[in-house]
Amino acid sequence: MPLLTQTPRAFGPALFIFTLAFCFSVQPASADEFTNFLGMKFVSIPDGKFIMGAEDEITDAVEAAESPHAITVTAFQIMPTEVTLAQYKRYIIESARIHLVTDEFISANSHDDEAPVVYVSWTDARYFLHWLNLNKPDDDQGTYSMPTETEWEYACRAGSYETYCGGNTANAVSWNSSQNTAYQQPVARKKANAFGLYDMSGNVHEWVMDCYGPEHGNLPARKIKWGFGCQPVKRVVRGGSWNDPPWNARATGQLTVDINSRSPTIGIRVVRRLP
């Protein structure tokens, strides 16, 4: 049951987050999952190689940035869902970042505590991740980050070359505009992909670490180098959203967004890297 389903704007930020302060609980994780101190679950993604980018989907409407190329990926962990509103509320409470709870944030996040948090900029996400890394307990040896484009697409593909993340039928795996949705939906209600990841296609766009440039997926997250055409104030979002046509939810689709832009259609999914 959601901890908060609707918050009238008149009550303001304090009531919006108060409902979570004493109600949050962490569910026990299964043997193949890790759950951190904020209740965020992670699943392990193995080493591997894959062909990143579109192949059969290439048309004049698809940028050369999606042209296929071989990529090797090192093992990492990733959330099976986007960061939920409940998890982000706990961050706001524990980090005392009440300034994040604006009228616009409340309006965009007034639907379900188990829906993805939205109205989070790339810069907001970096502060969130910095806080996670700074406040994790000593026995948590992971490092939290946004995924690279390469990691995101590899996790989305899960060993297949289907059009969407988990299948070739958009509505089976994604919330998108063809279903007349008016806002983000609770996570994990659609079909998962072979890695057990939900909503990689549709529901909300997801920030990745990489800056936007013509070399699709070739800018490493931990050592970003501003290459030809790369825009330092732009980052990539992946996966499409509830307000986008299925085309935008393709496994290879990408959009570029300003790092300080906040939107009701953009959220975050976190990766955890081990030493």
C-alpha positions in Angstrom: 0.0 0.0 0.0 1.4 3.4 -0.9 2.5 5.5 2.1 1.2 8.6 0.4 -1.1 8.6 -2.6 -2.1 12.2 -2.9 -0.9 15.4 -1.2 -2.8 18.6 -1.6 -0.4 21.4 -2.7 -1.9 23.7 0.0 -0.4 21.6 2.8 3.1 22.3 1.5 6.5 20.4 1.6 6.5 19.5 5.3 3.4 17.3 5.2 4.5 15.9 1.8 7.5 14.2 3.4 6.3 13.7 7.0 4.2 10.6 6.2 7.4 8.7 5.4 9.5 9.8 8.4 8.3 7.0 10.8 6.8 4.5 8.3 9.8 3.4 6.2 10.9 -0.2 6.5 13.5 -2.2 4.5 12.3 -5.6 3.1 14.8 -8.5 3.4 16.7 -9.2 0.2 17.0 -12.6 -1.5 20.3 -14.3 -1.8 21.0 -12.7 -5.3 20.1 -9.2 -4.3 21.7 -6.4 -2.2 19.6 -3.9 -0.4 21.2 -0.7 0.9 20.5 1.4 3.9 17.9 3.5 2.0 16.0 0.4 1.0 17.2 0.4 -2.6 17.6 -3.1 -4.1 20.3 -4.1 -6.6 20.8 -7.1 -8.8 24.1 -8.3 -10.3 24.8 -7.9 -14.0 27.6 -10.2 -15.3 30.6 -9.3 -17.5 29.9 -9.5 -21.2 30.2 -8.2 -24.7 27.4 -7.0 -26.9 26.6 -4.9 -30.0 25.5 -1.5 -28.8 23.2 0.6 -31.0 20.6 0.1 -33.6 21.0 -2.3 -36.6 17.8 -3.2 -38.2 16.1 -0.1 -36.8 18.5 2.4 -38.6 16.5 4.8 -40.8 16.9 8.4 -41.8 15.2 9.4 -38.6 17.7 7.7 -36.4 20.9 9.6 -35.7 24.3 8.1 -36.6 24.8 8.1 -32.8 22.9 4.9 -32.8 25.1 3.1 -35.3 26.1 -0.4 -34.0 29.5 -1.1 -32.5 31.0 -3.8 -30.3 31.3 -3.0 -26.5 32.8 -5.0 -23.6 31.1 -4.4 -20.2 32.5 -5.1 -16.7 30.2 -6.6 -14.1 28.1 -4.2 -12.0 24.9 -4.1 -10.0 21.8 -2.1 -10.9 18.4 -1.4 -9.4 15.7 -3.6 -10.9 13.4 -0.5 -10.8 13.8 3.2 -11.0 14.4 5.1 -7.7 10.9 5.3 -6.1 9.3 8.4 -4.5 9.4 6.6 -1.2 13.2 6.1 -1.4 13.8 9.7 -2.5 11.6 11.1 0.3 13.7 9.3 2.8 16.8 10.9 1.2 15.2 14.3 1.5 14.3 13.7 5.1 17.7 12.3 6.2 19.7 14.9 4.2 17.5 17.8 5.3 17.1 18.9 1.7 13.6 20.3 2.1 14.3 22.9 -0.5 13.9 20.2 -3.2 10.2 19.9 -2.3 8.8 22.7 -4.4 5.2 23.0 -5.6 6.4 21.7 -8.9 8.0 18.7 -7.3 4.9 17.9 -5.3 2.6 18.3 -8.3 4.8 15.9 -10.4 5.1 13.4 -7.6 1.6 13.3 -6.2 0.5 9.9 -7.5 2.0 6.9 -5.7 5.0 6.3 -3.3 6.0 3.3 -5.3 6.1 5.2 -8.6 9.4 6.5 -9.9 10.5 9.8 -8.5 10.5 12.5 -11.2 11.3 16.2 -11.4 15.0 15.3 -10.6 17.7 17.0 -12.7 21.0 15.3 -13.5 22.6 17.7 -11.0 20.1 16.7 -8.4 20.9 13.1 -9.1 24.6 13.7 -8.6 24.0 15.3 -5.2 21.8 12.3 -4.3 24.5 9.8 -5.3 27.2 11.8 -3.4 25.0 11.6 -0.3 24.6 7.9 -0.7 28.3 7.3 -1.0 29.1 9.6 1.9 26.5 8.1 4.3 26.6 4.4 3.5 27.6 2.1 6.4 31.2 0.8 6.6 30.1 -2.7 5.5 28.8 -1.4 2.2 31.8 -1.6 -0.2 29.9 -0.4 -3.2 30.1 2.9 -5.0 26.9 4.4 -6.2 26.6 6.1 -9.6 24.3 6.7 -12.6 24.9 4.1 -15.2 26.9 4.8 -18.3 25.1 4.6 -21.6 26.9 1.4 -22.2 25.9 -0.1 -18.9 22.3 1.0 -19.3 21.9 -0.5 -22.8 23.7 -3.7 -21.9 21.3 -4.1 -18.9 18.3 -3.3 -21.0 19.3 -5.8 -23.7 19.9 -8.6 -21.2 21.5 -10.8 -23.9 18.8 -10.2 -26.6 18.4 -7.8 -29.5 14.7 -7.2 -29.1 13.3 -3.7 -30.0 12.4 -2.9 -26.4 13.9 -3.8 -23.0 12.4 -7.2 -22.5 10.5 -7.9 -25.7 9.3 -6.7 -29.1 5.9 -5.5 -28.0 6.0 -2.1 -26.4 2.9 -2.3 -24.2 4.0 -5.6 -22.6 7.1 -3.9 -21.1 6.4 -0.2 -21.0 4.1 2.6 -20.0 3.9 4.9 -23.0 1.5 7.5 -24.5 -0.3 4.8 -26.6 -1.9 3.7 -23.3 -3.2 7.2 -22.5 -1.4 7.4 -19.2 -1.4 10.8 -17.5 1.6 10.3 -15.2 4.2 7.8 -14.0 3.0 4.4 -12.8 4.1 2.2 -9.9 7.2 0.3 -10.7 7.4 -3.3 -11.7 3.9 -3.6 -13.0 5.0 -4.6 -16.6 7.0 -7.5 -17.8 10.7 -7.7 -16.7 13.6 -8.4 -19.0 15.8 -11.4 -18.7 17.9 -9.7 -16.0 14.8 -9.1 -13.9 14.8 -5.4 -14.6 11.5 -3.5 -14.9 10.5 -0.3 -16.7 13.8 0.1 -18.6 11.4 0.9 -21.5 8.8 3.5 -20.7 7.4 4.8 -17.4 10.1 7.5 -17.0 13.2 8.5 -18.9 16.4 7.6 -16.9 19.5 9.8 -16.6 22.8 8.3 -17.6 26.3 9.6 -16.7 27.5 10.3 -20.2 27.5 13.7 -21.9 25.8 13.8 -25.3 27.9 13.4 -28.4 28.1 11.6 -31.7 30.1 8.6 -30.2 27.1 6.7 -28.9 28.1 5.0 -25.7 31.8 5.6 -26.2 32.4 8.2 -23.4 33.3 6.3 -20.2 31.4 7.5 -17.1 34.3 7.5 -14.7 36.7 9.3 -17.0 34.6 11.5 -19.2 36.6 13.2 -22.0 34.9 16.0 -23.9 35.3 14.6 -27.4 34.3 16.2 -30.7 30.7 17.4 -30.6 30.2 16.5 -26.9 28.2 19.1 -25.0 29.4 19.6 -21.4 26.0 20.9 -20.1 24.0 18.1 -21.8 23.5 14.6 -20.6 21.6 11.6 -22.1 18.3 10.2 -20.9 17.3 6.7 -22.0 14.2 4.5 -22.1 11.3 6.7 -23.0 8.4 7.7 -20.7 4.7 7.5 -20.0 4.3 10.7 -22.2 6.3 9.4 -25.2 5.4 7.2 -28.1 6.7 3.6 -28.1 9.4 4.7 -30.5 11.2 6.6 -27.8 11.2 3.5 -25.5 13.4 1.5 -27.9 16.5 -0.2 -26.4 18.7 2.1 -28.5 16.8 5.4 -28.3 18.4 8.4 -26.7 17.6 12.0 -26.0 19.8 14.9 -24.8 18.7 17.1 -21.9 20.3 20.0 -20.0 21.9 18.9 -16.7 19.7 21.3 -14.7 16.4 20.4 -16.4 13.6 19.0 -14.3 10.7 17.2 -15.9 7.7 15.1 -14.9 8.9 12.5 -17.3 12.6 12.1 -16.1 13.7 9.9 -13.1 16.8 7.9 -12.1 18.0 4.4 -11.8 21.2 3.8 -9.8 24.1 1.4 -10.3 26.4 0.0 -7.6 30.0 -0.9 -8.5 32.1 -3.2 -6.3 35.9 -2.9 -5.9 
